[in-house]
């Protein structure tokens, strides 16, 4: 029983921005947010702080992150963030993963991007 409780507390659910409209995500609840980095949304601040928007073209979520971004992080590329919504409604990420194709991207992210016509895979 303790194992299930511990695993339940560590689990983070995956959402695209459009999924959040109907989801019951509470402030402080840890989730994974994935989608495309919206063009023109990256704003770099002081002390490695950055804000950007994650979109699935239906909805957009503003993300705040403090840290070093992955080399593959850029506008109009796939991204997965982990973190939670703060009391003000903004998403605060503590982890950012930039992915360039489905070989390195979790299946649920790649499938969701393909369903929405956002997949930009060069074959």
N, C-alpha and C positions, 0 to 999 in steps of 0.2 A: 504494500500500500504506500509506503514511504517513497519507493522508487517512482510510482505513478504520479504522486504529488510533486516530487522534485522535477520530473520530466515535464509535467504540465506547467510548472512555473517557468521553465526554460524555453518552452515552445514559443515560437513566434509565427503567426499566420501571415500568409502572403496576400497582398492586395494590389490591384491596379487602382489608379485614381478614381475611375468610374465605379469600381466596386464599393468604394467608401460611402457613396450616396445612400446605399441601402444597408450597409453594415453597421453593427452596433459596437463601434470601437470607442472605448473609454479613454480619457486622458490618462497617460501613464501606462497603458496597456502596450506591451512590446509587440511590434509587427514588422514585417518586411514589406516595403513599398517599392514597386517596380514599374518601369515604363521607359519613356524616352526623355532625355534632358531637353527641355524646350529651348528652341533657338532664341538667343538674345536674353536669356534669363540668368546667366551666371554673373554674380556680383561678388567680387573678392573684397574682403575687409581686412582689418588688422589682425595680427596674431593667428594667421592661418584660418581665419573665419571665412566662410563662403556661404552664399545663399544661391539657390537655383530652383527651378520648377521642374517637376516630374509630371509628364502628361501621357495620356493614352488617346489624345485628340478629343475625347468626350469630356473629360474633366482634367483639372490641373491642381497639383498640390505644391505649395511652397515649402522648400526644405532648407533647414539651417544645419550646417555642419562645421565643426572646428577640428581641423587636422589636415594631414597631407592627403590629397586626392590621388587616386591611381593614375598611372600614365595614360591609360586608355580613356579617361574621363574627358568628355567633350560634348558640345551641343549636338543634338540629333543622333545620339548614340544611346544604346541600351544601358540602363543603370538599375542597380538594386541597392536600396538603402535599408538599414535596420535602425530602429529607434522607436520613439513614441510621440504622441501628440501632447503638447504642453497644455496648461490650463487656458492659454490664449488661443488655442486652436491651431497653432503652427506645428509642423512636424520637425522634431529635433532628432537628427540622425547621429548615431555614434559609430556607424560603420557605413562605408560607401564602396560598392563593388561596381566597376565598369566592365561591361562585357561586350565583345564585338561579334560573336556568333554563337549559334546554338550548341557548338561543341563544348563551350565553356559556360553556358548559361543554363540555369535550372530549367527543366522541361516546362514547368508551369508558366514561366516568364516567356519563353520562346513561343509556346502554344498560344498564349494570350495575345502576344504581339502579332502573331500570324492571323488570328481570328479578326483582329481589328484593322488589318491591312497595314501595320506599321513595320513589318519585318523588312530590314534592309540588308539582306544577305547577298554578298557578291559571289556567284558561283562560277 
